[in-house]
């Protein structure tokens, strides 16, 4: 019987998500500081995340910074 690794997988997924959020926030901070254009496509590319990640309902607070 295989070991139940689901807790480890869930933790790893959570850590990846938090890392993505940190990268997006850093990009948004840089764009606000430098006066760059803030677009979903541009932020996603610079942060190394997908546009789908940014549009996910769990990331709604990130999208409010685009307004």
N, CA, C and O atoms as CSV, one atom per row, in Angstrom:
chain,resi,resn,atom,element,x,y,z
A,1,UNK,N,N,0.833,-1.175,0.000
A,1,UNK,CA,C,0.000,0.000,0.000
A,1,UNK,C,C,0.884,1.247,0.000
A,1,UNK,O,O,1.891,1.309,0.705
A,2,UNK,N,N,0.497,2.221,-0.789
A,2,UNK,CA,C,1.262,3.460,-0.888
A,2,UNK,C,C,0.993,4.368,0.308
A,2,UNK,O,O,-0.080,4.350,0.912
A,3,UNK,N,N,1.998,5.148,0.618
A,3,UNK,CA,C,1.844,6.131,1.695
A,3,UNK,C,C,0.934,7.253,1.224
A,3,UNK,O,O,0.907,7.592,0.040
A,4,UNK,N,N,0.195,7.820,2.153
A,4,UNK,CA,C,-0.696,8.933,1.829
A,4,UNK,C,C,0.112,10.231,1.852
A,4,UNK,O,O,0.429,10.755,2.920
A,5,UNK,N,N,0.436,10.737,0.674
A,5,UNK,CA,C,1.224,11.965,0.547
A,5,UNK,C,C,0.358,13.188,0.294
A,5,UNK,O,O,0.882,14.257,-0.020
A,6,UNK,N,N,-0.944,13.056,0.423
A,6,UNK,CA,C,-1.829,14.164,0.060
A,6,UNK,C,C,-1.561,15.414,0.888
A,6,UNK,O,O,-1.662,16.524,0.366
A,7,UNK,N,N,-1.225,15.262,2.156
A,7,UNK,CA,C,-0.938,16.444,2.976
A,7,UNK,C,C,0.298,17.168,2.448
A,7,UNK,O,O,0.329,18.398,2.424
A,8,UNK,N,N,1.306,16.424,2.027
A,8,UNK,CA,C,2.522,17.025,1.484
A,8,UNK,C,C,2.245,17.706,0.144
A,8,UNK,O,O,2.768,18.785,-0.134
A,9,UNK,N,N,1.429,17.074,-0.669
A,9,UNK,CA,C,1.067,17.671,-1.958
A,9,UNK,C,C,0.278,18.953,-1.763
A,9,UNK,O,O,0.520,19.938,-2.460
A,10,UNK,N,N,-0.653,18.956,-0.833
A,10,UNK,CA,C,-1.443,20.160,-0.555
A,10,UNK,C,C,-0.559,21.282,-0.033
A,10,UNK,O,O,-0.735,22.438,-0.416
A,11,UNK,N,N,0.376,20.957,0.823
A,11,UNK,CA,C,1.310,21.955,1.353
A,11,UNK,C,C,2.181,22.528,0.239
A,11,UNK,O,O,2.408,23.737,0.189
A,12,UNK,N,N,2.664,21.678,-0.644
A,12,UNK,CA,C,3.490,22.143,-1.759
A,12,UNK,C,C,2.688,23.060,-2.683
A,12,UNK,O,O,3.202,24.078,-3.146
A,13,UNK,N,N,1.454,22.709,-2.948
A,13,UNK,CA,C,0.598,23.549,-3.794
A,13,UNK,C,C,0.356,24.905,-3.136
A,13,UNK,O,O,0.370,25.938,-3.805
A,14,UNK,N,N,0.136,24.896,-1.832
A,14,UNK,CA,C,-0.073,26.149,-1.102
A,14,UNK,C,C,1.172,27.023,-1.162
A,14,UNK,O,O,1.070,28.237,-1.337
A,15,UNK,N,N,2.335,26.421,-1.021
A,15,UNK,CA,C,3.585,27.175,-1.084
A,15,UNK,C,C,3.815,27.767,-2.474
A,15,UNK,O,O,4.274,28.902,-2.600
A,16,UNK,N,N,3.492,26.992,-3.524
A,16,UNK,CA,C,3.619,27.516,-4.898
A,16,UNK,C,C,2.689,28.701,-5.101
A,16,UNK,O,O,3.076,29.705,-5.698
A,17,UNK,N,N,1.464,28.585,-4.606
A,17,UNK,CA,C,0.492,29.663,-4.746
A,17,UNK,C,C,0.976,30.919,-4.027
A,17,UNK,O,O,0.888,32.017,-4.575
A,18,UNK,N,N,1.481,30.767,-2.815
A,18,UNK,CA,C,1.989,31.918,-2.070
A,18,UNK,C,C,3.181,32.559,-2.771
A,18,UNK,O,O,3.316,33.783,-2.770
A,19,UNK,N,N,4.043,31.744,-3.367
A,19,UNK,CA,C,5.185,32.272,-4.102
A,19,UNK,C,C,4.718,33.076,-5.318
A,19,UNK,O,O,5.282,34.125,-5.628
A,20,UNK,N,N,3.693,32.581,-5.999
A,20,UNK,CA,C,3.133,33.303,-7.148
A,20,UNK,C,C,2.547,34.639,-6.709
A,20,UNK,O,O,2.757,35.658,-7.366
A,21,UNK,N,N,1.823,34.633,-5.615
A,21,UNK,CA,C,1.222,35.870,-5.101
A,21,UNK,C,C,2.305,36.875,-4.752
A,21,UNK,O,O,2.168,38.059,-5.059
A,22,UNK,N,N,3.376,36.427,-4.119
A,22,UNK,CA,C,4.479,37.323,-3.771
A,22,UNK,C,C,5.110,37.930,-5.023
A,22,UNK,O,O,5.427,39.119,-5.048
A,23,UNK,N,N,5.290,37.111,-6.062
A,23,UNK,CA,C,5.871,37.630,-7.311
A,23,UNK,C,C,4.949,38.662,-7.952
A,23,UNK,O,O,5.412,39.699,-8.427
A,24,UNK,N,N,3.653,38.384,-7.968
A,24,UNK,CA,C,2.697,39.333,-8.553
A,24,UNK,C,C,2.718,40.632,-7.766
A,24,UNK,O,O,2.740,41.710,-8.360
A,25,UNK,N,N,2.713,40.553,-6.449
A,25,UNK,CA,C,2.746,41.767,-5.635
A,25,UNK,C,C,4.013,42.569,-5.879
A,25,UNK,O,O,3.967,43.798,-5.932
A,26,UNK,N,N,5.134,41.895,-6.026
A,26,UNK,CA,C,6.393,42.585,-6.297
A,26,UNK,C,C,6.340,43.306,-7.643
A,26,UNK,O,O,6.809,44.438,-7.761
A,27,UNK,N,N,5.772,42.657,-8.650
A,27,UNK,CA,C,5.646,43.278,-9.971
A,27,UNK,C,C,4.708,44.487,-9.891
A,27,UNK,O,O,5.010,45.544,-10.446
A,28,UNK,N,N,3.588,44.336,-9.211
A,28,UNK,CA,C,2.653,45.454,-9.083
A,28,UNK,C,C,3.290,46.627,-8.342
A,28,UNK,O,O,3.102,47.783,-8.721
A,29,UNK,N,N,4.038,46.329,-7.294
A,29,UNK,CA,C,4.733,47.396,-6.562
A,29,UNK,C,C,5.731,48.114,-7.462
A,29,UNK,O,O,5.826,49.341,-7.436
A,30,UNK,N,N,6.469,47.353,-8.251
A,30,UNK,CA,C,7.450,47.956,-9.150
A,30,UNK,C,C,6.768,48.812,-10.212
A,30,UNK,O,O,7.243,49.902,-10.530
A,31,UNK,N,N,5.662,48.326,-10.758
A,31,UNK,CA,C,4.953,49.095,-11.783
A,31,UNK,C,C,4.352,50.371,-11.198
A,31,UNK,O,O,4.363,51.416,-11.848
A,32,UNK,N,N,3.836,50.292,-9.996
A,32,UNK,CA,C,3.294,51.495,-9.354
A,32,UNK,C,C,4.403,52.496,-9.058
A,32,UNK,O,O,4.230,53.699,-9.252
A,33,UNK,N,N,5.536,51.997,-8.590
A,33,UNK,CA,C,6.661,52.863,-8.253
A,33,UNK,C,C,7.249,53.520,-9.502
A,33,UNK,O,O,7.586,54.704,-9.494
A,34,UNK,N,N,7.368,52.728,-10.582
A,34,UNK,CA,C,8.027,53.213,-11.790
A,34,UNK,C,C,7.062,53.842,-12.782
A,34,UNK,O,O,7.492,54.424,-13.779
A,35,UNK,N,N,5.766,53.734,-12.523
A,35,UNK,CA,C,4.777,54.337,-13.408
A,35,UNK,C,C,4.511,53.556,-14.673
A,35,UNK,O,O,4.064,54.127,-15.668
A,36,UNK,N,N,4.772,52.274,-14.658
A,36,UNK,CA,C,4.533,51.445,-15.845
A,36,UNK,C,C,3.071,51.105,-16.021
A,36,UNK,O,O,2.269,51.242,-15.097
A,37,UNK,N,N,2.733,50.660,-17.219
A,37,UNK,CA,C,1.359,50.247,-17.514
A,37,UNK,C,C,1.062,48.949,-16.775
A,37,UNK,O,O,1.856,48.009,-16.802
A,38,UNK,N,N,-0.088,48.911,-16.119
A,38,UNK,CA,C,-0.488,47.731,-15.362
A,38,UNK,C,C,-1.579,47.018,-16.147
A,38,UNK,O,O,-2.724,47.466,-16.193
A,39,UNK,N,N,-1.206,45.900,-16.764
A,39,UNK,CA,C,-2.162,45.082,-17.498
A,39,UNK,C,C,-2.032,43.648,-17.013
A,39,UNK,O,O,-0.983,43.243,-16.511
A,40,UNK,N,N,-3.088,42.898,-17.165
A,40,UNK,CA,C,-3.060,41.492,-16.749
A,40,UNK,C,C,-1.984,40.746,-17.520
A,40,UNK,O,O,-1.219,39.976,-16.939
A,41,UNK,N,N,-1.923,40.971,-18.815
A,41,UNK,CA,C,-0.932,40.278,-19.646
A,41,UNK,C,C,0.487,40.635,-19.206
A,41,UNK,O,O,1.333,39.753,-19.059
A,42,UNK,N,N,0.744,41.910,-18.998
A,42,UNK,CA,C,2.078,42.362,-18.610
A,42,UNK,C,C,2.492,41.859,-17.239
A,42,UNK,O,O,3.620,41.403,-17.050
A,43,UNK,N,N,1.576,41.942,-16.282
A,43,UNK,CA,C,1.886,41.477,-14.930
A,43,UNK,C,C,2.131,39.974,-14.930
A,43,UNK,O,O,3.081,39.496,-14.309
A,44,UNK,N,N,1.280,39.234,-15.622
A,44,UNK,CA,C,1.441,37.783,-15.684
A,44,UNK,C,C,2.792,37.412,-16.273
A,44,UNK,O,O,3.475,36.526,-15.760
A,45,UNK,N,N,3.180,38.085,-17.346
A,45,UNK,CA,C,4.457,37.784,-17.997
A,45,UNK,C,C,5.632,38.101,-17.077
A,45,UNK,O,O,6.551,37.295,-16.933
A,46,UNK,N,N,5.598,39.275,-16.460
A,46,UNK,CA,C,6.717,39.678,-15.598
A,46,UNK,C,C,6.804,38.850,-14.325
A,46,UNK,O,O,7.897,38.613,-13.812
A,47,UNK,N,N,5.654,38.407,-13.811
A,47,UNK,CA,C,5.647,37.631,-12.566
A,47,UNK,C,C,5.839,36.138,-12.813
A,47,UNK,O,O,6.073,35.373,-11.877
A,48,UNK,N,N,5.740,35.730,-14.064
A,48,UNK,CA,C,5.897,34.306,-14.374
A,48,UNK,C,C,4.711,33.466,-13.937
A,48,UNK,O,O,4.862,32.311,-13.538
A,49,UNK,N,N,3.517,34.066,-14.019
A,49,UNK,CA,C,2.291,33.338,-13.683
A,49,UNK,C,C,1.366,33.378,-14.893
A,49,UNK,O,O,1.584,34.154,-15.824
A,50,UNK,N,N,0.350,32.554,-14.876
A,50,UNK,CA,C,-0.601,32.555,-15.979
A,50,UNK,C,C,-1.655,33.637,-15.763
A,50,UNK,O,O,-1.897,34.069,-14.636
A,51,UNK,N,N,-2.262,34.057,-16.832
A,51,UNK,CA,C,-3.389,34.994,-16.713
A,51,UNK,C,C,-4.538,34.332,-15.967
A,51,UNK,O,O,-5.275,34.988,-15.231
A,52,UNK,N,N,-4.680,33.037,-16.163
A,52,UNK,CA,C,-5.719,32.292,-15.451
A,52,UNK,C,C,-5.516,32.403,-13.947
A,52,UNK,O,O,-6.484,32.538,-13.200
A,53,UNK,N,N,-4.275,32.349,-13.501
A,53,UNK,CA,C,-3.993,32.502,-12.079
A,53,UNK,C,C,-4.503,33.849,-11.577
A,53,UNK,O,O,-5.100,33.927,-10.503
A,54,UNK,N,N,-4.273,34.901,-12.345
A,54,UNK,CA,C,-4.698,36.229,-11.917
A,54,UNK,C,C,-6.218,36.378,-11.901
A,54,UNK,O,O,-6.764,37.102,-11.069
A,55,UNK,N,N,-6.895,35.698,-12.813
A,55,UNK,CA,C,-8.352,35.787,-12.883
A,55,UNK,C,C,-9.058,34.831,-11.928
A,55,UNK,O,O,-10.281,34.881,-11.800
A,56,UNK,N,N,-8.306,33.964,-11.259
A,56,UNK,CA,C,-8.904,33.020,-10.308
A,56,UNK,C,C,-9.589,33.813,-9.189
A,56,UNK,O,O,-9.030,34.792,-8.696
A,57,UNK,N,N,-10.786,33.401,-8.790
A,57,UNK,CA,C,-11.498,34.123,-7.721
A,57,UNK,C,C,-10.691,34.255,-6.428
A,57,UNK,O,O,-10.883,35.212,-5.678
A,58,UNK,N,N,-9.807,33.323,-6.166
A,58,UNK,CA,C,-8.977,33.412,-4.964
A,58,UNK,C,C,-7.984,34.569,-5.034
A,58,UNK,O,O,-7.453,34.992,-4.008
A,59,UNK,N,N,-7.732,35.082,-6.233
A,59,UNK,CA,C,-6.777,36.177,-6.410
A,59,UNK,C,C,-7.487,37.503,-6.655
A,59,UNK,O,O,-6.875,38.444,-7.160
A,60,UNK,N,N,-8.757,37.590,-6.307
A,60,UNK,CA,C,-9.545,38.802,-6.569
A,60,UNK,C,C,-8.888,40.043,-5.965
A,60,UNK,O,O,-8.952,41.127,-6.545
A,61,UNK,N,N,-8.261,39.886,-4.808
A,61,UNK,CA,C,-7.629,41.047,-4.174
A,61,UNK,C,C,-6.473,41.587,-5.014
A,61,UNK,O,O,-6.183,42.783,-4.978
A,62,UNK,N,N,-5.809,40.705,-5.771
A,62,UNK,CA,C,-4.741,41.174,-6.650
A,62,UNK,C,C,-5.300,41.984,-7.804
A,62,UNK,O,O,-4.724,42.999,-8.195
A,63,UNK,N,N,-6.414,41.537,-8.345
A,63,UNK,CA,C,-7.015,42.244,-9.491
A,63,UNK,C,C,-7.509,43.626,-9.112
A,63,UNK,O,O,-7.555,44.515,-9.963
A,64,UNK,N,N,-7.879,43.830,-7.857
A,64,UNK,CA,C,-8.354,45.168,-7.459
A,64,UNK,C,C,-7.235,46.199,-7.572
A,64,UNK,O,O,-7.498,47.396,-7.689
A,65,UNK,N,N,-6.004,45.740,-7.536
A,65,UNK,CA,C,-4.882,46.681,-7.674
A,65,UNK,C,C,-4.704,47.138,-9.117
A,65,UNK,O,O,-3.950,48.076,-9.377
A,66,UNK,N,N,-5.386,46.491,-10.057
A,66,UNK,CA,C,-5.283,46.871,-11.468
A,66,UNK,C,C,-6.147,48.083,-11.781
A,66,UNK,O,O,-5.927,48.761,-12.785
A,67,UNK,N,N,-7.115,48.355,-10.941
A,67,UNK,CA,C,-8.084,49.433,-11.226
A,67,UNK,C,C,-7.491,50.794,-11.011
A,67,UNK,O,O,-8.170,51.802,-11.207
